[in-house]
Amino acid sequence: MAVQEQVYGFFIPSVTLIGIGASKQIPDKIKALGGSKPLLVTDKGVVAVGICKQVTDLLDAANMPYVVYDETVPNPTDKNVEDGVAIYKKNGCDSLITLGGGSSHDCGKGIGLLVSNGGRIHDYEGIDKATKPLMPYLAVNTTAGTGSEMTRFAVITDTSRHVKMAIADWRITPGIAIDDPVLMVGMPPALTAATGMDALTHAVEAFVSTIANPMTDACAIESIKLVFKYLRKAVANGQDLEAREGMCFAQYLGGMAFNNASLGYVHAMAHQLGGFYNLPHGECNALLLPHVEQFNLIANVEKFVEMAKIMGENTEGLAPRDAAELALKAIRQLSTDVGIPATLVELGKRYGKEVKAGDIPTMTANAQKDICKYTNPRCATDKEVAAIYTGAL
């Protein structure tokens, strides 16, 4: 009997620094990568709370010239990328620092792709479209959720189609990733909750992915444990450095898991809510997670039972299906505890948007084209995807 070949890849930055004070090494690490004048890609929020100044003070103390691009928006756009490329070239930059959450990192990855490879960002939608390496690139995280500081993924909004373009390319993996909980203490509770639930989504989707393997499972399991141990604490008290550091590890491990096992329909569908209504990615994921996993449950009951145990649920004496349902119950309870809205309509109202049932057919069609769907454990028809959206309304 012939043995079917199956090769697993594992992608991760060459160097990662996690812990209190890790950000102090930014200037030395940029130099070690070969950079001398970085473009620092961030957003207005990071500037407003003083985190950007903490980093630029380090660069100033090291006598390292730099240029700041702080126009990145939530759900970064193709225009953000184009503007950043122009600033990079105009100022003769030779390296890249991204500072923030997923938006800043994704925008920076897009800038790096175009500076190094040319063309338009739309050319790189899909898998491994780049042919040249990025410039020296260091990613500094200020949230504990997206994992984008260590992944080979970027999501950029196509402003003409109102669609999020998913880019997966091993060449955009940062050379060095830094997670310093000191930079995260100023995160407000709502952002802490949203990014933390994003981390949980990464771990859960990777754990039940069709291409999960022992390495990704190990990362996902530990990520889930840490989210359930520390997220409530981090939301309750943002100054709790133990909780912040715990969430640094949780989100990084979740990133390791999905960076290599990929994701599923939660992300495929959440991307459409972000592209259509410009809603925050983490909250979209958090809201859709129990709905999609309820649909997925029959595809891998055993793993949902294991998750229930990891989440602290008592499964003793229960039938597998009943035990598996406890994982979904635990996810819903955590989401409620940290303040995630219960419905898409409620989420839309929070941000002044109207999520409409009439948009579901278009979002469904776009979700079915998203690369994240291909590793979902259960195949879904258009009717089933639409039903999940409807159930979340």
VENGIKA-V226909 format. One record per residue. N is the residue number from 1. RES is the residue in three letters. SS is DSSP state (@ for helix, = for strand, . for the rest). PSI is psi in whole degrees, 0 to 359 (999 if undefined). Layout:
n=<N;N>
res=<RES;RES>
ss=<SS;SS>
psi=<PSI;PSI>
This chain:
n=<1;2;3;4;5;6;7;8;9;10;11;12;13;14;15;16;17;18;19;20;21;22;23;24;25;26;27;28;29;30;31;32;33;34;35;36;37;38;39;40;41;42;43;44;45;46;47;48;49;50;51;52;53;54;55;56;57;58;59;60;61;62;63;64;65;66;67;68;69;70;71;72;73;74;75;76;77;78;79;80;81;82;83;84;85;86;87;88;89;90;91;92;93;94;95;96;97;98;99;100;101;102;103;104;105;106;107;108;109;110;111;112;113;114;115;116;117;118;119;120;121;122;123;124;125;126;127;128;129;130;131;132;133;134;135;136;137;138;139;140;141;142;143;144;145;146;147;148;149;150;151;152;153;154;155;156;157;158;159;160;161;162;163;164;165;166;167;168;169;170;171;172;173;174;175;176;177;178;179;180;181;182;183;184;185;186;187;188;189;190;191;192;193;194;195;196;197;198;199;200;201;202;203;204;205;206;207;208;209;210;211;212;213;214;215;216;217;218;219;220;221;222;223;224;225;226;227;228;229;230;231;232;233;234;235;236;237;238;239;240;241;242;243;244;245;246;247;248;249;250;251;252;253;254;255;256;257;258;259;260;261;262;263;264;265;266;267;268;269;270;271;272;273;274;275;276;277;278;279;280;281;282;283;284;285;286;287;288;289;290;291;292;293;294;295;296;297;298;299;300;301;302;303;304;305;306;307;308;309;310;311;312;313;314;315;316;317;318;319;320;321;322;323;324;325;326;327;328;329;330;331;332;333;334;335;336;337;338;339;340;341;342;343;344;345;346;347;348;349;350;351;352;353;354;355;356;357;358;359;360;361;362;363;364;365;366;367;368;369;370;371;372;373;374;375;376;377;378;379;380;381;382;383;384;385;386;387;388;389;390;391;392;393>
res=<MET;ALA;VAL;GLN;GLU;GLN;VAL;TYR;GLY;PHE;PHE;ILE;PRO;SER;VAL;THR;LEU;ILE;GLY;ILE;GLY;ALA;SER;LYS;GLN;ILE;PRO;ASP;LYS;ILE;LYS;ALA;LEU;GLY;GLY;SER;LYS;PRO;LEU;LEU;VAL;THR;ASP;LYS;GLY;VAL;VAL;ALA;VAL;GLY;ILE;CYS;LYS;GLN;VAL;THR;ASP;LEU;LEU;ASP;ALA;ALA;ASN;MET;PRO;TYR;VAL;VAL;TYR;ASP;GLU;THR;VAL;PRO;ASN;PRO;THR;ASP;LYS;ASN;VAL;GLU;ASP;GLY;VAL;ALA;ILE;TYR;LYS;LYS;ASN;GLY;CYS;ASP;SER;LEU;ILE;THR;LEU;GLY;GLY;GLY;SER;SER;HIS;ASP;CYS;GLY;LYS;GLY;ILE;GLY;LEU;LEU;VAL;SER;ASN;GLY;GLY;ARG;ILE;HIS;ASP;TYR;GLU;GLY;ILE;ASP;LYS;ALA;THR;LYS;PRO;LEU;MET;PRO;TYR;LEU;ALA;VAL;ASN;THR;THR;ALA;GLY;THR;GLY;SER;GLU;MET;THR;ARG;PHE;ALA;VAL;ILE;THR;ASP;THR;SER;ARG;HIS;VAL;LYS;MET;ALA;ILE;ALA;ASP;TRP;ARG;ILE;THR;PRO;GLY;ILE;ALA;ILE;ASP;ASP;PRO;VAL;LEU;MET;VAL;GLY;MET;PRO;PRO;ALA;LEU;THR;ALA;ALA;THR;GLY;MET;ASP;ALA;LEU;THR;HIS;ALA;VAL;GLU;ALA;PHE;VAL;SER;THR;ILE;ALA;ASN;PRO;MET;THR;ASP;ALA;CYS;ALA;ILE;GLU;SER;ILE;LYS;LEU;VAL;PHE;LYS;TYR;LEU;ARG;LYS;ALA;VAL;ALA;ASN;GLY;GLN;ASP;LEU;GLU;ALA;ARG;GLU;GLY;MET;CYS;PHE;ALA;GLN;TYR;LEU;GLY;GLY;MET;ALA;PHE;ASN;ASN;ALA;SER;LEU;GLY;TYR;VAL;HIS;ALA;MET;ALA;HIS;GLN;LEU;GLY;GLY;PHE;TYR;ASN;LEU;PRO;HIS;GLY;GLU;CYS;ASN;ALA;LEU;LEU;LEU;PRO;HIS;VAL;GLU;GLN;PHE;ASN;LEU;ILE;ALA;ASN;VAL;GLU;LYS;PHE;VAL;GLU;MET;ALA;LYS;ILE;MET;GLY;GLU;ASN;THR;GLU;GLY;LEU;ALA;PRO;ARG;ASP;ALA;ALA;GLU;LEU;ALA;LEU;LYS;ALA;ILE;ARG;GLN;LEU;SER;THR;ASP;VAL;GLY;ILE;PRO;ALA;THR;LEU;VAL;GLU;LEU;GLY;LYS;ARG;TYR;GLY;LYS;GLU;VAL;LYS;ALA;GLY;ASP;ILE;PRO;THR;MET;THR;ALA;ASN;ALA;GLN;LYS;ASP;ILE;CYS;LYS;TYR;THR;ASN;PRO;ARG;CYS;ALA;THR;ASP;LYS;GLU;VAL;ALA;ALA;ILE;TYR;THR;GLY;ALA;LEU>
ss=<.;.;.;.;.;.;.;.;.;.;.;.;.;.;=;=;=;=;.;.;.;@;@;@;@;@;@;@;@;@;@;@;@;.;.;.;.;=;=;=;=;=;=;@;@;@;@;@;.;.;@;@;@;@;@;@;@;@;@;@;@;.;.;.;.;=;=;=;=;=;=;=;.;.;.;.;=;@;@;@;@;@;@;@;@;@;@;@;@;@;.;.;.;.;=;=;=;=;=;=;.;@;@;@;@;@;@;@;@;@;@;@;@;@;@;@;@;.;.;.;@;@;@;@;.;=;=;.;.;.;.;.;.;.;.;=;=;=;=;=;=;.;.;.;.;.;.;.;.;.;.;.;=;=;=;=;=;=;.;.;.;.;=;=;=;=;=;=;.;@;@;@;.;.;.;=;=;=;=;.;@;@;@;@;.;.;.;.;@;@;@;@;@;@;@;@;@;@;@;@;@;@;@;@;@;@;@;.;.;.;.;.;.;@;@;@;@;@;@;@;@;@;@;@;@;@;@;@;@;@;@;@;@;@;@;@;.;.;.;.;@;@;@;@;@;@;@;@;@;@;@;@;@;@;@;@;@;@;@;@;@;.;.;.;@;@;@;@;@;@;@;@;@;@;@;@;@;.;.;.;@;@;@;@;@;@;@;@;@;@;@;@;@;@;@;@;@;@;@;.;@;@;@;@;@;@;@;@;@;@;.;.;.;.;.;.;.;.;.;@;@;@;@;@;@;@;@;@;@;@;@;@;@;@;@;@;@;.;.;.;.;.;.;@;@;@;@;@;@;@;.;.;.;.;.;.;@;@;@;@;@;@;@;@;@;@;@;.;.;.;@;@;@;@;@;.;.;.;.;.;.;@;@;@;@;@;@;@;@;@;@;@;.>
psi=<126;141;126;132;138;115;128;133;158;113;135;151;154;324;137;136;121;131;167;125;1;329;341;342;4;307;315;322;326;318;319;329;344;9;150;341;88;152;124;112;122;199;170;325;317;324;315;325;3;3;321;319;325;322;316;330;321;318;319;317;333;6;40;120;152;166;137;129;110;25;7;136;159;142;66;147;168;327;319;313;313;317;319;321;316;317;319;311;318;324;5;37;157;6;176;132;128;135;114;210;206;325;312;318;316;317;315;320;320;318;314;319;313;322;318;328;345;183;201;155;332;336;344;5;131;209;127;57;342;153;351;148;157;166;171;127;123;130;127;121;142;359;163;80;310;328;4;341;350;4;170;21;149;145;120;134;126;107;339;325;350;44;140;124;121;124;124;115;122;339;343;5;125;148;323;135;139;127;106;112;338;327;354;353;339;358;128;159;319;319;322;316;313;315;326;321;331;316;317;318;317;314;317;313;321;323;324;6;152;345;22;151;174;326;315;325;318;317;315;316;312;324;313;315;312;322;313;335;323;341;314;318;318;324;320;324;98;344;357;97;330;316;319;315;322;320;333;312;321;311;328;317;323;321;317;321;307;338;339;338;354;198;219;206;339;310;320;322;322;325;326;323;323;317;323;315;358;40;151;133;315;318;324;315;312;319;322;336;306;331;314;318;334;319;321;342;318;345;337;67;321;319;327;325;316;319;319;317;316;324;0;13;146;108;5;130;0;149;150;316;319;321;320;323;334;332;318;321;317;321;315;319;317;316;317;316;325;5;22;134;151;336;162;325;315;319;316;316;324;327;19;29;152;107;118;141;330;342;350;317;319;316;323;313;320;323;326;348;352;136;339;337;337;342;12;140;342;130;145;135;168;319;321;321;315;322;325;315;313;319;336;349;999>
